[in-house]
Amino acid sequence: MNDLFSGSFSRFLSEEQSPRRDDHVIEMGSTAAARSGTAGVNLDKFFADVESVKDELKELERVYFSLQSSHEQSKTLHNASAVKDLRSRMDADVTLALKKAKVLKVRLEALDRSNAANRSLPNCGPGSSSDRTRISVVNGLRKKLKDSMDSFNALRQKISSEYRETVQRRYYTVSGQNPDEKTLDLLISTGESETFLQKAIQEQGRGQVLDTIQEIQERHDAVKDIERNLQELHQVFLDMAVLVQAQGEQIDDIENHVMRANSFVNSGTQQLTKARASQKNTRKWSCFAIILLLVIILIVILSLKPWNWGGGSNNNNNNSNNPTPAAQPPPQ
């Protein structure tokens, strides 16, 4: 009866608890789905922002090629008005590049803030796969921006160097002497490239030389403006390059921690494997010892034959209960 009641009570408890377990599983599944859905939405927005930054980088690259083409075109111009028009176009390109660079800097900083906020979500903390992916993508964008920085900086140096050669040729054409570095630096820094043409104005026709003076002045103004804007652009890129280096060191640090954690996990797995093998070995020898003990006990029992002890005592009892009759005297 007690078994019957206990069995019925157990079935009642199992029926009571099974729906709760199902509800718990459903609740956990819903929570996991909600977390994964939130992470998916966050990643969708993140990659949408990344695509926007990539579009800006492509536009910046287009501006670079336009500026490079304008510079190559300037080598073939010898008219002051044409140089002035080209200068205006190059100024517009450099201004646009500077604007794009500042926008990119702001957007990359916004991505950094988004990554920092994402680390507060469950399973998205520092060192997680999601966090490492985000940091790697943002650093990849920064490295592309750094490549653009190197291209613009190389173009700036090329424009400055070729303008220096132009001033040197003009000086030699007028004076018949090659200027030293100090003279070139003075002419370029002060913008008084036309002063050394005064001799040519006196010796040759004024109109032809004035066109040359205006051309040189326009080139000088163009180079100074472009170099100044490109220098500012270069400084913006340098600020972001520092961030790239810092983020790269952070990724390397995370990678080192992950590698160390992986090493610890592998070591722990090996220790668990050894412990399990040792446990199996201990159980095996314990079974052998038990079997050996049982065999010894069986041998002892067989050698003593305790079942014979009961038969001998019964025979003695029978003999004592049935005494032999006394001998009767012979008849007389």
Summary of the structure (lengths in Angstrom):
residues: 332
radius of gyration: 48.7
end to end distance: 83.2
largest distance: 201.1
contacts: 871
relative contact order: 0.07
helix: 88%
strand: 0%
